[in-house]
Amino acid sequence: MTIAPGSADQGASHMYRAMRDFVQSVDDTLPGKFEITKEGIVHDMMSPVKQHELTVLRLRKRLEKAMPEEIVAHTGEPDVEGAYEGVLRRPDVMVIAEEDMEGEGTFDPRTVLAAVEIVSRSNPDNDWIAKTRDYPLLGIPVYAVFDPRTGSGAVFTDIHSTPDGPRYATRKDFVYGEDVTIGEWTIATNGLPRYRDEDADGAAS
């Protein structure tokens, strides 16, 4: 089949808009969280377990204590959107200047200084694999992963070009109890909760 110049990009853009319209139409009516990746829509129907949410809270407080007042560690909505890349994500924590949160619509990924994710029990590949692809594609310079399953994590930095697209060139692993540097700010990781065997699966957030 012959494809006219530019028609493939137009088709991809149309598909993204269709997925985005669907996500917007069901986001407040169906349980769980919806995100859009290069592979399609990610829908997590599970609710986050306490350890996941407590980790989000403690990391947010520690980051904001270390950062200047004009920089915040934001949790929740709105999403980070790269329409051209066809990606719509909602990090557990977004490090961003307060002034860049003003206005309407989604966050511009170019204003996000760092994204932080807490690995879920139900879909760890979403955090460890898919987002290490999506976040450099969006141009987010720092991506930090905290994994309550293992009590460890990693910080990804230094976006560079590869045959498969932008990827992080540097990965620094850590274990809970060590200090970790996210962007320009160093925080402690002691006292972060771990998942327990009897816990129900958490969210793929």
Legacy VTK file of the C-alpha trace (Angstrom):
# vtk DataFile Version 3.0
C-alpha trace
ASCII
DATASET POLYDATA
POINTS 205 float
0.000 0.000 0.000
1.258 3.471 -0.886
1.277 6.073 1.859
1.338 9.723 0.890
4.024 11.837 2.566
2.914 12.913 5.980
-0.156 10.675 6.054
1.394 8.247 8.551
2.024 11.092 10.997
-1.495 12.384 10.431
-2.894 8.922 11.106
-0.910 8.614 14.331
-2.084 12.053 15.425
-5.706 11.134 14.672
-5.341 7.905 16.669
-3.881 9.792 19.635
-6.722 12.316 19.594
-9.246 9.489 19.500
-7.589 7.784 22.487
-7.389 11.090 24.357
-11.082 11.794 23.740
-11.909 8.333 25.041
-9.784 8.794 28.172
-11.422 12.142 28.894
-14.899 10.691 28.430
-14.397 7.802 30.869
-11.896 9.243 33.363
-14.593 10.361 35.796
-16.999 7.488 35.170
-14.834 4.357 35.379
-12.580 3.312 38.279
-8.818 3.411 37.979
-6.395 5.610 36.095
-5.976 5.956 32.348
-2.732 6.884 30.580
-1.689 6.836 26.922
1.607 5.361 25.731
3.045 4.583 22.308
1.444 1.136 22.641
-2.025 2.459 23.446
-4.134 3.099 26.533
-2.967 1.858 29.932
-5.859 1.318 32.336
-5.245 0.350 35.913
-8.369 -0.704 37.788
-6.662 -1.303 41.121
-6.528 1.154 43.997
-3.102 2.019 45.399
-2.133 0.260 48.607
-1.180 2.251 51.679
2.564 1.689 51.208
2.392 3.220 47.731
0.556 6.322 48.917
2.703 6.712 52.038
5.834 6.589 49.866
4.390 9.316 47.633
3.642 11.466 50.677
7.063 11.057 52.304
8.956 11.695 49.076
6.907 14.806 48.354
7.586 16.226 51.819
11.307 15.422 51.691
11.743 16.915 48.236
9.901 20.111 49.103
11.986 20.482 52.259
15.150 20.303 50.141
13.969 22.504 47.259
13.564 26.280 47.054
10.087 27.603 47.736
9.311 28.272 44.077
9.837 24.601 43.163
7.173 22.088 44.210
6.780 18.326 44.297
3.280 18.042 42.878
1.088 14.945 43.143
-2.133 14.323 41.277
-3.687 15.977 38.259
-3.434 17.315 35.617
-1.510 14.944 33.374
1.768 15.529 31.566
1.058 15.501 27.851
3.233 15.246 24.785
0.624 15.360 22.024
3.219 15.220 19.257
4.781 12.130 20.846
1.365 10.590 21.521
1.980 10.207 25.282
-0.209 11.169 28.239
1.195 10.314 31.662
0.502 11.187 35.300
3.640 10.724 37.437
3.222 9.976 41.124
5.348 13.060 41.849
6.272 15.872 39.452
9.045 18.302 40.328
8.015 21.548 38.676
8.200 25.315 39.198
5.013 26.665 40.729
4.717 29.280 37.989
4.673 26.510 35.355
1.533 25.101 36.945
-0.478 28.193 36.026
-2.966 28.240 33.179
-5.349 25.691 31.707
-4.914 22.202 30.319
-2.249 19.587 30.847
1.330 20.176 31.969
3.951 20.813 29.308
6.538 18.028 29.789
9.315 20.513 28.967
8.555 22.282 32.268
8.828 19.106 34.392
12.218 19.024 36.126
11.854 15.429 37.320
9.308 12.636 37.436
9.117 10.221 40.370
7.268 6.907 40.289
6.572 4.344 42.991
6.496 0.872 41.468
3.162 -0.907 41.771
2.813 -4.565 42.595
0.271 -5.156 39.850
2.267 -3.841 36.891
5.939 -3.130 37.692
6.939 -3.149 34.008
4.906 0.025 33.533
7.339 1.888 35.809
10.583 0.045 35.095
10.251 -0.378 31.327
7.489 1.673 29.690
8.191 4.899 31.544
11.948 4.688 30.983
10.963 4.935 27.321
8.169 7.514 27.579
9.801 10.041 29.899
12.970 10.645 27.823
10.714 10.799 24.760
8.866 13.640 26.487
12.159 15.316 27.377
11.850 14.925 31.169
15.507 15.152 32.251
15.334 13.067 35.444
13.267 9.975 36.224
13.440 8.397 39.682
11.939 4.981 40.459
11.239 3.718 43.991
10.351 0.037 44.314
8.656 -0.984 47.599
8.780 -4.622 46.477
12.557 -4.750 46.817
13.431 -1.692 48.894
15.536 -0.297 46.091
15.319 2.045 43.121
17.171 3.951 40.449
17.578 7.452 39.054
17.766 7.833 35.264
19.397 10.912 33.681
21.291 12.172 30.613
18.907 11.794 27.683
20.649 10.820 24.465
19.626 9.657 21.002
19.513 5.962 20.113
18.201 4.023 17.103
15.057 3.342 19.157
14.554 6.993 20.086
15.616 9.119 23.075
16.760 7.107 26.079
18.419 7.804 29.434
22.152 7.168 29.248
22.841 7.060 32.985
21.261 4.880 35.650
22.235 5.140 39.325
20.837 2.399 41.538
20.215 2.767 45.265
18.804 0.806 48.168
16.473 2.147 50.819
18.480 3.737 53.607
20.885 5.522 51.267
20.610 9.158 50.285
19.483 9.687 46.695
19.942 12.714 44.443
17.055 13.691 42.181
18.047 16.551 39.943
19.750 19.093 42.178
18.274 17.823 45.430
19.395 15.040 47.754
16.920 13.325 50.080
16.982 10.419 52.511
15.292 7.120 51.684
15.203 5.718 55.202
11.775 4.960 56.622
10.107 4.332 53.268
7.568 1.501 53.542
7.850 -1.875 51.838
5.051 -4.009 50.423
4.046 -6.986 52.537
3.160 -10.412 51.183
-0.378 -10.175 52.527
-1.063 -6.820 50.844
-3.348 -6.680 47.862
-1.840 -5.548 44.580
-1.370 -1.826 44.213
-1.925 0.540 41.336
0.097 0.686 38.147
0.729 4.344 38.577
LINES 1 206
205 0 1 2 3 4 5 6 7 8 9 10 11 12 13 14 15 16 17 18 19 20 21 22 23 24 25 26 27 28 29 30 31 32 33 34 35 36 37 38 39 40 41 42 43 44 45 46 47 48 49 50 51 52 53 54 55 56 57 58 59 60 61 62 63 64 65 66 67 68 69 70 71 72 73 74 75 76 77 78 79 80 81 82 83 84 85 86 87 88 89 90 91 92 93 94 95 96 97 98 99 100 101 102 103 104 105 106 107 108 109 110 111 112 113 114 115 116 117 118 119 120 121 122 123 124 125 126 127 128 129 130 131 132 133 134 135 136 137 138 139 140 141 142 143 144 145 146 147 148 149 150 151 152 153 154 155 156 157 158 159 160 161 162 163 164 165 166 167 168 169 170 171 172 173 174 175 176 177 178 179 180 181 182 183 184 185 186 187 188 189 190 191 192 193 194 195 196 197 198 199 200 201 202 203 204
